[in-house]
């Protein structure tokens, strides 16, 4: 990097001025050095035997020649002027000359001039005059020699200093010139390296843009637009065809894509942030290209918007690949669906064909009706499969009838029990006085059968299958807690639970996705639960699932009972009188720390004395040391040896009167049924509402004290 031209000129001028200054000082010094020795010679002559002394002596000894006095006066004046000039020249050189001795000698000479006539009248002899004058002459010579030595000595020392300074300045000037040349040379080389590096980086950037099909653009508040060459190539434009304004660029964007891009840009301008939008660009040849348009707002020092800068990337290939992948997945899904349906329909056709062949070969009237009924039943099952497919698409024609869930379950179990192996134990907990609901009977049975078969497949080594029914009142709080999209009201719940392998959290979120299945190829299409969900949504209800790996899974169907006259009107739960809970002790057993904190605060505010335990094992240890608990509220599935039901059995083996509240997301009856628990125990489904938990505690304590 070189110095600016004005700085170089200024440096050159300063160097010239320094040289001129040294030259002027040197000239003045040399001139003074030349004049001073001559002035000293002139001074010495003017007052010595060749000047003043000679003329004054002759004036005294030769009275008849008065011209000698005038000559002595002239010499005296020359001496005075010379002495003054010496003083001036010494001052110019900065030398402070001591002229007092010479001035004293001249004062003596002045006095001699003033008394010349008296000395002349004394008629002094030559020897007397010589003695008098010689003394003055010797003093004058000594004074002049002393002054000359002092002045010339100082002048010589100054000359040495001046010459040394001059040489030093010249050396420094040369060194500075060489250093400047070296620095500028290095800067020049560094600038060339930086230029090459920038060119390489620019080449690399352009190459990367070309490979990534990425272009750049920039705009200012006046609407002026700059496009890089790569941006123009993406849009199929030559540089001379580039739009120069923002409005000009909008003409290359299809009208149907402009709205979303304008919204994205406006939001970025309002928030002074960034935006990114996938849209199309129309090329001059009529083709379109898919691009990701990304940018951010440029702000000035005051935080005001001064433009936009961004990139434009051609993602047409990615969009095409995504479409190809989607089509491939669609074809794979259709293939899986076709394979599964072909398998089911082949079984149905085999039944129809077999019965028709038997009907054709057997002429006994008593057998004909049996074969015909079997063929018709298989045909109806084929129709149900078709309706299930339409239910999956939520387009089936439903034929709702008034159903009773317990009767529906018994009917399905009568003919589906043979599908379950002997190592699976079937248990039911069917609520009496169950509300009725409207639903398509065939699809409802298929949904229940699908849940039973899924439970069977989850227990290859056997286990327990539990079917439970209940009347459920769902309000806005219940819906908000569970994130459901339901109409508040009364529902009948059918729950099917198993003690199988359970479902991992990563798969639990996908069980209702079409074609998702964890079963081996050929053993499931992945449409079962999707069709169940479609049917329940179309029927105005919902389906929920809860599972814990290694413990089991519960599936619940919720049927809306709206419009049924046998269903009592829904009433919001009322909070009981809780004053008698003050100071009562409760043992809260839950392994979820966040849930423990929330429940503990809830109970403490109500005046209860709460002790918490993170597992059944810890709860048993706490209860063994201090048994004075009025109620124990426990989760069912927890870490450790003692689950909730096991904890209850262990404590009640010691004290059968201890009341329990069971809280779980798992099916209520599925976990506690068959464990010998008391009918007075209360079971609550998570998430547990405050009013439900407090009312349950109040109920149990009321029974215990009443």
N, C-alpha and C positions, 0 to 999 in steps of 0.2 A: 504494500500500500504506500503510495507516494504522498508527500505533503501537497496541500493545495497550492496553486500557482501564486496566490497573493502571499502565502506564508513563505514560499521560497524567495520571492522578490524582497520581502521584508528582511529575511535573514541575510540575503546578499547585500542589501543596502546597509545593514548594521555592520557587516564585515568591512565594507568600503569605508564607512565613517570611522571605524576603529583604526583602520590603517592610516587614513588621513590625519586623525588626531595624533597618532604616534609620530607621523611624519612632521606635522607642524611643531610638536614639542621638540622633536629632534633638531629641526631647523633653527628654532629659537635658541636651543641649547648650544648648537654649534656656532651660531652667530655670536652669542655671548662669550663662548669659549675663545672665539677669534678676537673679539674686541677687548676683553679684559686684560690680557697680557700687554697689549699695546697701550691701553690706558695707564697701566702701572708704569710702563717705560716713560710715557709722556709725563706722568706725574713726577717721576723721579728726575727727569731732565729739567722740568720747569722749575724745580726748587733746588736743584743741585748746582755744581760748579759750572755747568753749561747754561744755567738759566739764572734764577733769582740770585743765588749766592755770588755768581760772577758779576752781575750787574750792580748789586748792592755794594760789593767790595770796591769796585772801581768808582762808584759814586762817592764813597767816603774818601778814597785816596786821591781822586782827581776832581777837585772842586771846580775846576774850570770846564768840566764836561758834564753838564746837567742832564744829558740824554740818557745816561745810565740809570737815573732814577725812574725815568719813564719806562725804560726797558724792564726794570725790576718790578714796577707796578703791573706791567703786562704779564710778566711771568707769574706773578702772584695770582692774577685773575685766572690765568690758564690753569694754575694748580687748583684753584677753587672749583672751576668748571669741570675739570677732569675728575676731581674727587666726587662731585655730585653725580657725574655720569657713571662712575664706578658703583656708587650707591644704587643708582637706578637699574643698571644691568644686573647687579647682584640680587636686587629685589625681584626682577623678572624671573630669575632662576630659583627664587624661593630661599635665597641665602641672606641671613641677617648679618651684614658686615659690621665689625666694630671699628669705626673710623675716629674714635675719640683721640687716640694718640696722634694721628696725622692732623686732626683738626687743632689739637693743642700746639703742634709744631707751626702750623699756619698762623695760629694766633700770635705766636712769638714773632714770626716774620712780619705780621701786621704791625706789631708793636715796634719792631725794628724800623719799619718804614715810617711809622709815626715819629720816631725819635732820630731819624736819619740826619736832620739838620743839626741837632744838638751834638750827635756823635761827630759830625763833620767839624763842628766848631772846637771840639776837644782836641782835634789834630792828632788823632791816634796814629801810632806807627803801624807799619805793615804787619808786624808780628802780633800786635795787639788786636788788630782787626781780624787777622787769620784765626787767632785763638777764639775770639768771640763768635765768628761765623762758623768755624769748624765744629764747635760744640753743637750749634743748631743744625748743621749739616748732618753730623753723625746721628743725632736724635731723629732727624727726618728720615734718614736712610733706614735706620732700625725700624721705625714705625711703618714705613712703606713696605719693607721686606716682610715684616710680621703680618701686615694686612694682606699682602699678596699671597703669602704662604697659606693663610687661613682660607682666603677666598678660593684660591686655586685648588686647595686640598678638598674643600667641600665640593667644589665643582667637579673634580675628578671622581669623587665618590658618587656624586649624582649621575655622572656620565656612565659609570659602571652599572649603577642600578638601572638607568634608562636603557642601556644596551641589553642588559640581561632581561629586562621586562619586554623589550622589543623582540628579542630572540624567543623568549617564552611565549609571547603572543603569537609570533609566527608559527612556533611549534604547535601551540594549541589550535591555531587556525587550521594548520595542515592536518592535525589529528582529528579535529572536528569534521573537516572536509572528508577525510578518509572514513571516519566513523559514520558520517551521514551517508556516504556512498555505500558503505557496507550494509547499513540498516535498510536503506532504500532498496538495495539489491536483494537482501533477504525478504523484505516485504513484497518486492516484485515477484520473487520466486514463490513465496507463500500465497500471494494473490493468484498466481497461475495455477498452483496446486489446488487452491480453494475453487477456482473456476472449473478446473477439470473434475473435481469432486462433485461440484454442483451439477455439472453436465452429466456425470455418471448417474447421480441420484435422479436427475430429471429423466434420463433415459430409462433407468430402472422403474421409476414411477409410471412413465408412459407405457413401458412393457407390462407392468403389473395391471395397469388400467385396461390394456388391450386384452390380456389373458382373462381378467375378471369381468371384462365387458362393462367397465365402470368409467363414467364420465363425470366432469365437474361443471358447476355453473355458479354464477354469482350475480346478484342484483343490488341496486342502490335505491334510495327512497324516491328517486325520480322515475323509477320504472325501467331504467336501462339494464339490459341483460347481457351477460357474457357467457358463452358456451365454449368448453374446450373441444378440441378436435374429436376426442373420443365420444363426447356427447352427440356431436353431429353425426358420427358414424353409426351410433346406436339408432338414431332417428332417420338414417339414410339421406343425410344432407351434406352438400359440399360447404366448405367454409363461407363462400360468398352467399350461400342461401340461409345462413344462420339467422334466426330472429334476433333483433337488437333490442326488443322491448318484451316485458313480461306478457303483455296482452298479445303480442305476436306469437309467443310460445303456446298460449292457450289454444290457438287454432289447431295445434297438432294433437290435442287431447280430445278423444270422443266426448260428445256432449253428456252421455250417461255416466262418464267417469269424472267429469269436472266438479260435480257437487261435492263428492267426498274429499277431493284434493283441496278444494277451497276451504272446506270446514277444517281440515287438518292444518292448513297454513294459517287460517285466522286464529285458531287456538294457540298456535306457536307464537304468533305476534302478540296476542293478549297476555300470555304467560311469560313472554320473552324467553322461550325455551326451544325445544326441538320438535320435529315432526317426521313421520315416516308414513308413506302411503303407497300401496300397490295399485297401479292403474295401467292403462294402455296408452301407447303413442301411435299415431297414424302416420305412416311413411308416405312420401310423395307417390310411390307406385301403388298405393291402395292397401298394402299389407299393414298389419298391426304388430306391435311388439309389446310384451309385458315387461314393465319396469318397476323397480322400487325407487321411489323418489324420496330422498331423505335430506333434511336440511336443518339449519339452526339460525337463530336471529343474531345479527351482529350489533353490538352495542358500543356507543361512544363512551368517553370518560365520564359523562354525566348520566350514563345508564339509559340514554335514549336510543331508539332503534335507528340504525343507519343502513340497514340492508339485510339481505339474506345470503347465505352461502350453503352449498350442498352438493350432493352427488346424485347421479342417475345410473342405476345398474340394470342391465338387461338380464332378466330372470326368465325369459321365455322358455329356455330349455328346462329349467327347474319346474315351471308350471306344467309343461308337457309331461315331464316325468311323474309329477304328482298326479296328473290326470290318468296317466297310464297305470300307475300303482293303484289308484282308486278303482279303475276299471278291472284290473287284475284281481283285487280283493273282492270286487262285486261278483266277478265270474267264479272265483273260488267259493264265495258264500253260496252262490246259486248252485254250484256243483255239490256242495255239502248238503244243501237243502234238497236238491233233486235226489241225491243218494239216500238220504234219510226217508224222504217221502216214498221213494221207490221201494225201499225195504218194508215200510209200513203197508203200502198198497199191495205189495206182493203177498204179504201175509194174509191180508184181507181177501185178495183174489184166490189164494190157495184155499181158504175156508169156503168161499162161494163155490169154487170149482169142485172141491171135494164133496160138498153137500149136494150140488146139482148132479154130479156123477152118481152119488148114492141114490138120489131121487130117481134118476133114470134107470139104474140097475135094480132097484127094489120096488116091487109093485104092491107092497103091503100098505094099505091106507093108513094104518096107525103110525107108520114111520114117515110117511110123506110130510105130514104137518110138522114133524120134528125137524126134518131136513130143510123144509122151507123156512121155518122160523130161524134156524141157524144162519141160513144164507141172508135172510132179511136183516138179522142182527149185525152180521158182518158188513152189510151194505150201509147200515146206519152208522157203524163205527167209521167207515170211510167218509161218510158225510160229515161226521164230527171232526175228522182230521182236516177236511177242507174248511170247516168253520173255524177251527183253531188257527189255521193259516190266515184267514181273514181277520180273526180276532187279533193276531199279532200285528196286522196292518191297521187295526181298529176300523175295519170296514165290514165286518160280518153283520148279518141281520140277526139281531138277538130276539129271542122269544121268551121274555121273562115271565116267570110264574111265581106264585107265593111259595116260598120254601122255608122249611124248618131245618136248621143246621144239623141238629142231632140225628134227624131221620136221614138226611143226606149222607152223613158219615156212616151210619149203620148200613145203608144200602150199598155204598161203595165198598165197605169192609167185607160185606157178605160175598162179593164176587172177586175182590182183589186180594183176599187173605192168602189165597193159594200162590200169589206171586211172591210172597215173603218166605224166606227160608226158615227152618225150624229154630235156628240159633238166634233169631230176633224175637224178643218179647214185646208183645203189643199191649199197651195200657191206654185207657181212655179216662178222661175226667170231663164229663159232659154236664153242663149246668142245666138244672131244671128250670122250667118257666122261661126258656130262651125266647127272645123276640124273633119274629119272622121277618123275612126280607124278600125282595123281588130280585130275581136273577134268572139267567138262562140255565136250566137244570143240567143239560148235557155239558155245557162248557164249565159249569161249576164243578161237576163230577170229574171232568177231565183235569181241571186245575188241582183238585184234591188228590187225584190219582198221580199226577205228575210230582207233587210234593212227597207222596208216600214212596214212589219209586226212587226219587233222589235220596231220601233218607235211607232206603234199603242199600243203594249203591255206596253210601258213605260208611256203611258198617259191614265190610266184607267178612269180618271175623265175628259177626254177631253183635248184639247190643240190645238197647231198649228203645222202642218207638212209642211216643206218647202223642195222643191227639186230645186237644183241649178245646172247649168252647166257653165263651163268656159274653156277657152284655157289657159294652163299653160306651161311656159317654165322653165325647171328644169336644173340647171347647177351644177357644182361640189360643189360650196359654199352652195347651197340650200340642196344638199344631205348631206353634212357634218354637217350643222346646225341641220338637223332633224334625223341624224343617219340612213338614208335610204340606202338600197342596190339596187340602180337603175342605169340605163344607162342614162347619161345626154342627154337631148333632149326635144321634144315637146310631151305634154300629154293633153288629154281631161279629165277634172274632172267632176264627177257626185257626188254631195253632197246631203245627205238626213239628215235633222235636225228635232229634235222634242223639245218641251218645257216640257218634262216629268220630271221624278224624278231624272234623272242623274245616274251616276255610281260612286261608291266610288273608291278612288285611289287604295285601296287594291285589288279590283276586276278588275279595268281597265287593269291591267297588264296581266290578265288571260282570257280576253274575247275571244281571238283567240285560247285558249287551247282546244283540242278536249274534248267533253263531259262536258265542264264547262258551267253551266247555273245557273242563279239566279231565274229562274221561278220555280213554284211548280212542284212536280212530276207529270208526265203525260202531261205537257204543253210544253215540249221542250226537245230535245235530247242533246242540247249543241253542235250540229255539224254545225248549220247554218253558223256562222261566220267563223268557221274552213274551211268549204267547199268554202265560198266566198274567203277567203285568198288563199286557194289552187288554185282556178280558176284564180285569179288575178296574182299570181306568175307564173303560167303556161302560162299565156297570155302575160308575159313580163311587167306587171304593178305592182301596189301595192294597199293596202288599209290602210287607217289611221283612227284613232278614236280620238275624243276630247270630253270631258264631264266635267261638273261641277255639283255636287250634288245640287238638288233643282232648277237648271236652265235648263238643257237639255243636249242632246247629238248630235254630228254630226259624221256621217260616210262618208268617201270620197273614191271613186274609181278613180284610175288614170290609164287610158288606153293609151298605147304608140302608137303614130301616125307615127312611123318611116316607111318610104317607101311610104307615101301617097303623090301623086303629087299635091294635092290641098292645102297642108300645106306649107306656106312660109318658107324659110330657117331660121333656128334659129340664132338670133344675140344676142350677149351679150349686156346687158343694158349699155347705155352710160350716163356718168354723165353730167348733164346740167351745164350751166354757173351759178355758185352759188355766183358770186360777189355781186349781188344785195341783198343777204341774210344778209350781214353784218349789225348788229345792229337791225335786225328785232326781234320782241318779239313773243315768243311762250309760250303758257301755256301747260305744259306736265302733263297729268293726268294718274297715274298708281299706283296700290296698292302694287306691288312687289318692295321692296326697292332696291334689287340688280339690277333689270332691269332699275329702275329709274336712278340709278347711271351711268349705262352704256350708256343709251340714253342721259342723260344730258351731259356727257363728249363728246359724239359723236356730239351733236348739238353745244356745246360751242366751240369746235375746229373749226367748220364751221363758227363761227362768230356770232351765234345767241344769243340773250339775253333770257335765259331760266328761267321760273318760274315753280316749280313743286307743285303738289297737290296729296295726297295719296288717294283721293276718289272724287266722283262727288259732294258730299256735300261741301267738302273743296274747290273744284274748283269753285263752284258757289259763295261761299263767297268771294274768291279772285277776281273773275271777277266782282262782284258787286261793290267792292271797287275801282278797277282799270281796266277799260275796254279796255285799249289801247293795245290789243293783236292782232297781225296780223293773227295768226293761232292758233287753239286749236287742239292738238293731244291727243286722249283719248282712254283708254281701254274701252271695252263694259261692261264686267262683273266685278263689283267692290263692296266692302262693302258699306253700307249706303242706303239711300233712292233713290238717283239719280244714275241710271246706265248711261252708256255712251250715249245711245240714249235719255234717259230722260234729261240728262244735255244739250244736243243739243237743244231739244225742249224748255227747260226752257229759255236758253239764246236767242234763236231765237224768242221767244215770245216778247223779248225786242228789240233785234237787229237782224233782219233776214239776215244781210249781213255777219255774222261771218262764215268763212270757217272752216270745221272740217275734221280731219283725224281720222278714226276709226281703232284701232289695236286690234286684238283678235285672239285666237286660235280657236274660235267658227266660225261656218259658217258665211260668210260675210252677205249674203242676209237674212239668217235666223233670225238675230237679228235686222236688220235695216229695213227690208221690212215691209211696212204697217205703218211705224211710221211717215210718212209725211216728210221725210228728202229730201234734195235737191239732184238732180242728179249730181251736181258738187262735192259732197263729195267723198273723196277717202277712200277706205277700204283696209287695209294691213293685211296679215296673219302673225302671230308670228311663228317663230322668224323673226323679221323685219330686213332686211339688211340695212346697212347704205345708200347705193346708192338709194334704193327704198324710204326710208324715206326722204332724202334730195331732191330727184327729185320731190316727192309729194309736199313737202313744197314749192319748187321753182315754181311748176305748179300753186298751189293755190294763191301764192303771185303775180305771173305773171298775172293771170286772174284778181285779185283784183285791181292791179295798172294799168293794160292795159285797 
